[in-house]
Amino acid sequence: MNELVAVIDDEVDITGLVSLHLQKSNFRVKEFFDARTFYKFIKNSIPDLIILDLMLPDADGFEVCKVLKNDEKLAPIPIIMLTAKAEEMDRVIGLELGADDYVVKPFSPRELVARVKAVLRRRERKAETQKLKFGDFLEMDLQKYVITIDGEVINLTKTEFNILYQLAAKPGWVYSREAILDHLWGQEKYVLDRTVDVHIRHLRSKLGKHGGIVKNVRGLGYKLEL
Protein backbone atom coordinates (compact mmCIF):
# COMPACT_ATOMS: atom_id res chain seq x y z
CA MET A 1 0.00 0.00 0.00
CA ASN A 2 1.38 3.40 -1.02
CA GLU A 3 -1.76 5.01 -2.39
CA LEU A 4 -2.46 8.68 -1.78
CA VAL A 5 -5.55 9.39 0.31
CA ALA A 6 -6.99 12.91 0.51
CA VAL A 7 -8.69 13.59 3.85
CA ILE A 8 -11.06 16.58 3.80
CA ASP A 9 -12.41 17.53 7.22
CA ASP A 10 -12.27 20.81 9.14
CA GLU A 11 -11.97 19.05 12.51
CA VAL A 12 -8.22 18.99 13.13
CA ASP A 13 -8.38 16.19 15.71
CA ILE A 14 -10.33 13.90 13.38
CA THR A 15 -8.14 14.66 10.38
CA GLY A 16 -5.00 14.00 12.42
CA LEU A 17 -6.36 10.75 13.83
CA VAL A 18 -7.43 9.46 10.42
CA SER A 19 -4.08 10.44 8.90
CA LEU A 20 -2.15 8.70 11.66
CA HIS A 21 -3.95 5.39 11.19
CA LEU A 22 -3.73 5.58 7.40
CA GLN A 23 0.00 6.25 7.55
CA LYS A 24 0.44 3.28 9.90
CA SER A 25 -1.06 1.20 7.09
CA ASN A 26 1.49 2.65 4.66
CA PHE A 27 -0.82 5.08 2.89
CA ARG A 28 0.33 8.51 1.86
CA VAL A 29 -2.01 11.19 3.20
CA LYS A 30 -2.80 14.77 2.24
CA GLU A 31 -4.94 16.76 4.68
CA PHE A 32 -7.41 19.50 3.76
CA PHE A 33 -9.58 21.57 6.07
CA ASP A 34 -11.81 23.18 3.45
CA ALA A 35 -13.01 22.59 -0.10
CA ARG A 36 -11.21 25.57 -1.60
CA THR A 37 -7.75 24.25 -0.73
CA PHE A 38 -8.68 20.79 -1.97
CA TYR A 39 -9.93 22.14 -5.30
CA LYS A 40 -6.58 23.90 -5.80
CA PHE A 41 -4.68 20.69 -5.06
CA ILE A 42 -6.73 18.48 -7.35
CA LYS A 43 -6.02 20.67 -10.37
CA ASN A 44 -2.52 19.18 -10.50
CA SER A 45 -2.65 16.00 -8.39
CA ILE A 46 -5.07 13.08 -8.39
CA PRO A 47 -5.44 11.10 -5.15
CA ASP A 48 -6.26 7.39 -5.18
CA LEU A 49 -9.14 7.87 -2.74
CA ILE A 50 -10.94 10.73 -1.00
CA ILE A 51 -12.32 10.76 2.54
CA LEU A 52 -14.87 13.59 2.52
CA ASP A 53 -16.67 15.19 5.45
CA LEU A 54 -20.20 16.35 4.66
CA MET A 55 -19.99 19.52 6.74
CA LEU A 56 -17.13 21.75 5.55
CA PRO A 57 -16.76 25.44 6.45
CA ASP A 58 -16.97 26.64 2.85
CA ALA A 59 -18.96 23.93 1.06
CA ASP A 60 -21.47 21.15 1.42
CA GLY A 61 -19.88 17.71 1.13
CA PHE A 62 -22.69 16.53 -1.13
CA GLU A 63 -21.90 19.37 -3.53
CA VAL A 64 -18.18 18.56 -3.50
CA CYS A 65 -19.00 14.93 -4.33
CA LYS A 66 -21.30 16.06 -7.14
CA VAL A 67 -18.59 18.30 -8.61
CA LEU A 68 -16.07 15.45 -8.59
CA LYS A 69 -18.42 12.88 -10.10
CA ASN A 70 -19.45 15.27 -12.89
CA ASP A 71 -15.82 15.70 -13.96
CA GLU A 72 -14.72 12.98 -16.40
CA LYS A 73 -11.13 13.08 -15.13
CA LEU A 74 -12.04 12.99 -11.44
CA ALA A 75 -15.14 10.79 -11.48
CA PRO A 76 -13.22 7.47 -11.11
CA ILE A 77 -11.73 8.53 -7.74
CA PRO A 78 -13.41 6.52 -4.95
CA ILE A 79 -15.05 8.61 -2.22
CA ILE A 80 -15.81 7.64 1.36
CA MET A 81 -18.10 10.14 3.07
CA LEU A 82 -17.88 11.07 6.74
CA THR A 83 -21.11 12.25 8.31
CA ALA A 84 -22.29 13.14 11.80
CA LYS A 85 -25.81 12.25 10.72
CA ALA A 86 -27.04 8.68 10.95
CA GLU A 87 -30.23 9.26 8.95
CA GLU A 88 -30.75 6.79 6.14
CA MET A 89 -31.62 9.55 3.65
CA ASP A 90 -28.18 11.15 4.03
CA ARG A 91 -26.57 7.83 3.20
CA VAL A 92 -28.84 7.29 0.21
CA ILE A 93 -28.15 10.80 -1.14
CA GLY A 94 -24.40 10.24 -0.85
CA LEU A 95 -24.61 6.92 -2.67
CA GLU A 96 -26.85 8.43 -5.35
CA LEU A 97 -24.20 11.08 -5.97
CA GLY A 98 -21.60 8.37 -6.54
CA ALA A 99 -19.93 7.92 -3.16
CA ASP A 100 -18.48 4.43 -2.67
CA ASP A 101 -19.08 4.17 1.07
CA TYR A 102 -19.98 6.23 4.12
CA VAL A 103 -18.90 6.27 7.77
CA VAL A 104 -20.96 7.81 10.58
CA LYS A 105 -19.21 9.82 13.30
CA PRO A 106 -18.05 8.86 15.85
CA PHE A 107 -16.25 6.01 14.13
CA SER A 108 -13.44 3.57 14.70
CA PRO A 109 -10.27 4.66 12.86
CA ARG A 110 -9.45 0.97 12.32
CA GLU A 111 -12.81 0.40 10.68
CA LEU A 112 -12.30 3.44 8.45
CA VAL A 113 -8.89 2.14 7.35
CA ALA A 114 -10.47 -1.26 6.67
CA ARG A 115 -13.08 0.39 4.49
CA VAL A 116 -10.43 2.37 2.64
CA LYS A 117 -8.59 -0.86 1.89
CA ALA A 118 -11.81 -2.57 0.82
CA VAL A 119 -12.75 0.23 -1.58
CA LEU A 120 -9.27 0.27 -3.09
CA ARG A 121 -9.26 -3.51 -3.48
CA ARG A 122 -12.49 -3.29 -5.42
CA ARG A 123 -10.96 -0.62 -7.64
CA GLU A 124 -7.85 -2.67 -8.27
CA ARG A 125 -9.64 -5.84 -9.33
CA LYS A 126 -8.48 -6.22 -12.86
CA ALA A 127 -10.97 -7.07 -15.52
CA GLU A 128 -10.15 -9.61 -18.19
CA THR A 129 -8.44 -8.21 -21.27
CA GLN A 130 -11.32 -8.43 -23.70
CA LYS A 131 -14.31 -6.59 -25.05
CA LEU A 132 -17.87 -7.56 -24.38
CA LYS A 133 -20.60 -6.70 -26.87
CA PHE A 134 -24.35 -6.61 -26.41
CA GLY A 135 -26.59 -6.14 -29.40
CA ASP A 136 -25.20 -4.00 -32.19
CA PHE A 137 -24.91 -0.82 -30.11
CA LEU A 138 -23.15 -1.59 -26.79
CA GLU A 139 -19.48 -2.45 -26.33
CA MET A 140 -17.53 -2.73 -23.07
CA ASP A 141 -13.75 -2.62 -22.79
CA LEU A 142 -13.16 -4.59 -19.60
CA GLN A 143 -9.53 -3.57 -19.29
CA LYS A 144 -9.92 0.17 -19.79
CA TYR A 145 -13.34 0.36 -18.10
CA VAL A 146 -14.78 2.12 -21.13
CA ILE A 147 -18.26 1.63 -22.53
CA THR A 148 -19.52 2.89 -25.87
CA ILE A 149 -23.14 3.19 -26.95
CA ASP A 150 -23.70 3.64 -30.68
CA GLY A 151 -19.99 4.43 -30.95
CA GLU A 152 -20.01 7.17 -28.28
CA VAL A 153 -18.21 6.83 -24.96
CA ILE A 154 -20.57 6.87 -21.96
CA ASN A 155 -19.25 7.96 -18.55
CA LEU A 156 -20.20 5.33 -15.96
CA THR A 157 -19.04 5.03 -12.39
CA LYS A 158 -17.04 1.93 -11.47
CA THR A 159 -20.08 0.44 -9.76
CA GLU A 160 -22.40 1.13 -12.70
CA PHE A 161 -19.87 -0.41 -15.07
CA ASN A 162 -19.56 -3.55 -12.94
CA ILE A 163 -23.33 -3.96 -12.67
CA LEU A 164 -23.72 -3.60 -16.42
CA TYR A 165 -20.91 -6.10 -17.01
CA GLN A 166 -22.48 -8.62 -14.64
CA LEU A 167 -25.81 -8.38 -16.49
CA ALA A 168 -24.29 -8.28 -19.99
CA ALA A 169 -22.08 -11.33 -19.36
CA LYS A 170 -25.24 -13.47 -19.13
CA PRO A 171 -28.03 -11.82 -21.14
CA GLY A 172 -31.47 -12.84 -19.92
CA TRP A 173 -30.08 -14.17 -16.63
CA VAL A 174 -31.96 -12.69 -13.66
CA TYR A 175 -29.77 -11.44 -10.79
CA SER A 176 -31.29 -10.67 -7.40
CA ARG A 177 -30.23 -7.52 -5.57
CA GLU A 178 -28.33 -9.70 -3.11
CA ALA A 179 -26.47 -11.43 -5.94
CA ILE A 180 -25.51 -8.06 -7.42
CA LEU A 181 -24.28 -6.83 -4.03
CA ASP A 182 -22.24 -10.01 -3.58
CA HIS A 183 -20.70 -9.56 -7.03
CA LEU A 184 -19.75 -5.97 -6.31
CA TRP A 185 -18.61 -6.14 -2.71
CA GLY A 186 -18.63 -9.74 -1.52
CA GLN A 187 -18.32 -10.04 2.23
CA GLU A 188 -17.13 -6.43 2.41
CA LYS A 189 -20.50 -4.90 1.57
CA TYR A 190 -21.72 -2.30 4.06
CA VAL A 191 -24.51 -0.83 1.96
CA LEU A 192 -28.28 -1.09 1.75
CA ASP A 193 -30.10 -3.32 -0.73
CA ARG A 194 -31.80 -0.24 -2.17
CA THR A 195 -28.35 0.95 -3.28
CA VAL A 196 -28.68 -1.45 -6.23
CA ASP A 197 -31.90 0.28 -7.29
CA VAL A 198 -30.15 3.66 -7.14
CA HIS A 199 -27.29 2.49 -9.36
CA ILE A 200 -29.68 0.79 -11.80
CA ARG A 201 -31.67 4.01 -12.13
CA HIS A 202 -28.52 5.99 -12.90
CA LEU A 203 -27.34 3.30 -15.32
CA ARG A 204 -30.60 3.36 -17.26
CA SER A 205 -30.43 7.14 -17.48
CA LYS A 206 -26.90 7.08 -18.87
CA LEU A 207 -27.82 4.41 -21.44
CA GLY A 208 -30.29 6.92 -22.87
CA LYS A 209 -32.68 5.49 -25.45
CA HIS A 210 -31.25 2.02 -24.74
CA GLY A 211 -31.98 2.21 -20.99
CA GLY A 212 -34.86 -0.23 -21.41
CA ILE A 213 -32.45 -3.14 -21.91
CA VAL A 214 -32.00 -3.20 -18.11
CA LYS A 215 -35.22 -4.85 -17.06
CA ASN A 216 -36.73 -5.25 -13.61
CA VAL A 217 -38.19 -8.69 -12.98
CA ARG A 218 -40.73 -8.07 -10.23
CA GLY A 219 -39.94 -9.94 -7.04
CA LEU A 220 -36.72 -11.36 -8.46
CA GLY A 221 -34.20 -8.74 -9.56
CA TYR A 222 -32.68 -7.42 -12.79
CA LYS A 223 -31.61 -8.72 -16.17
CA LEU A 224 -30.27 -7.43 -19.47
CA GLU A 225 -32.42 -8.16 -22.49
CA LEU A 226 -33.16 -6.62 -25.89
Beta strands, then each sheet from edge to edge (+ up, - down):
strand 1: 4-8
strand 2: 28-32
strand 3: 49-53
strand 4: 79-83
strand 5: 101-104
strand 6: 131-134
strand 7: 138-141
strand 8: 146-149
strand 9: 152-154
strand 10: 214-217
strand 11: 221-224
sheet 1: 2+ 1+ 3+ 4+ 5+
sheet 2: 6+ 7- 8+ 9-
sheet 3: 10+ 11-
end
